[in-house]
Amino acid sequence: MPRQTCPPATCRWPLVERLLLAAPLLRVHFGIPDDFSLPTGLSQREAFVLIDEGFGPGTNGPLLVVASLPKGKPQAFTDA
């Protein structure tokens, strides 16, 4: 089966086009903004900064809860 070739300029154009289209994605920030993104004059922002300085970074972050359920009937523990 013969190998298909194309001129170098034609082969490179799709790559250049994709890089140009993907360039704005370098500035995208995913996630929920915290109170640090608020204007500095708001009391909500000042409280966030004070808590962060007093207790350390991560205190204003999400809380992760882990529980260990006994073996047996796990459905009985989840029914409320």
C-alpha positions in Angstrom: 0.0 0.0 0.0 1.6 3.3 -1.0 2.3 5.9 1.7 0.4 9.1 1.3 2.4 12.3 1.8 1.4 15.9 1.8 3.4 19.1 1.4 5.0 20.3 4.7 3.0 23.6 4.8 -0.3 21.7 4.3 0.5 19.1 7.0 1.5 21.8 9.6 -1.5 24.0 9.2 -3.9 21.8 11.2 -1.5 21.7 14.1 -1.0 25.5 14.0 -4.7 26.0 13.8 -5.4 23.8 16.8 -2.7 25.5 18.9 -4.2 28.9 18.1 -7.7 27.7 19.0 -6.4 26.2 22.3 -4.4 29.2 23.4 -7.2 30.9 25.4 -7.6 27.8 27.5 -4.2 28.5 29.1 -5.9 31.3 31.1 -8.9 29.3 32.3 -9.3 28.7 36.0 -11.7 26.0 37.1 -13.3 25.9 40.5 -15.3 28.0 42.8 -13.8 31.3 43.8 -13.2 31.9 47.5 -13.6 35.1 49.4 -10.0 36.1 48.6 -11.3 37.2 45.2 -13.6 39.8 46.8 -12.7 43.5 46.9 -10.4 44.4 49.8 -12.8 46.8 51.5 -15.5 44.2 52.3 -15.8 42.8 55.8 -16.3 39.3 54.3 -12.8 39.5 52.6 -11.2 40.9 55.8 -12.7 38.0 57.9 -11.4 35.5 55.3 -7.9 37.0 55.5 -7.9 37.1 59.4 -9.0 33.4 59.6 -6.4 32.4 57.1 -3.6 34.3 58.9 -4.8 33.1 62.4 -5.3 29.4 61.7 -3.2 28.8 58.6 -3.9 28.1 55.0 -6.6 25.6 54.2 -8.9 26.5 57.1 -11.3 28.2 54.7 -11.3 25.2 52.4 -13.7 22.4 52.0 -14.4 19.9 54.8 -13.9 16.2 54.0 -15.7 13.8 56.2 -14.9 10.1 56.2 -16.8 7.4 58.1 -16.3 3.7 58.6 -19.5 1.7 58.7 -19.7 -1.7 60.4 -20.1 -4.7 58.1 -23.5 -6.2 57.8 -26.5 -4.2 56.5 -25.1 -0.9 55.2 -28.5 0.0 53.7 -29.9 0.2 57.2 -27.4 3.0 58.1 -28.2 5.0 54.9 -32.0 4.9 55.2 -33.2 7.9 57.2 
